[in-house]
Amino acid sequence: MAKVYRLSNETRKERYYGKTSGEVKKRVIAHEAGRTKALSKWNFNKNKIVTKTIDKGLTEKQATKKAHRLEKRKPPPGWKIIQTGGP
């Protein structure tokens, strides 16, 4: 089953929504390692990054739809949503 999560870069005031079928912590480690082009400007060592699991127990298709739907929501004033590169 898949999970939907949000990464909030409180330093840059940017949010990223993603999905994973594994552990969210492991996915964040992959982001830190530079495996996500959309987050290439984030400095995981210096920026304050907050992780939140939004939903779990979803099918891959449901998780993808939910993450993309969340990306379309208006962010808080002064914040920006980082679009995922996936389908």
C-alpha positions, 0 to 999 in steps of 0.5 A: 500500500502507498503513502502520500507525504509532504515535505515542507522546506521552512527555510525556502518556504516551499512544499513538495508532495510525494508518494511512496510504497515504502517507508517515508523516511527512506524516501526522504533519504533518497531526496536528500541524496539528490535523486529528485530533480525537483528538490535539487535546490534544497539543502537538507543539511542547512534548510529546516525540512519538516516531513508529514505523512498525509495519508496511508493505505492507498493504492498506487493510483489513489496515492498518485491522484491525491499527491497531484490534487494536493499540489494544486491547492493554494499554498499559504501566503509567501509559500510555493508548491514544488511540482513533482516530475512523475505522472 
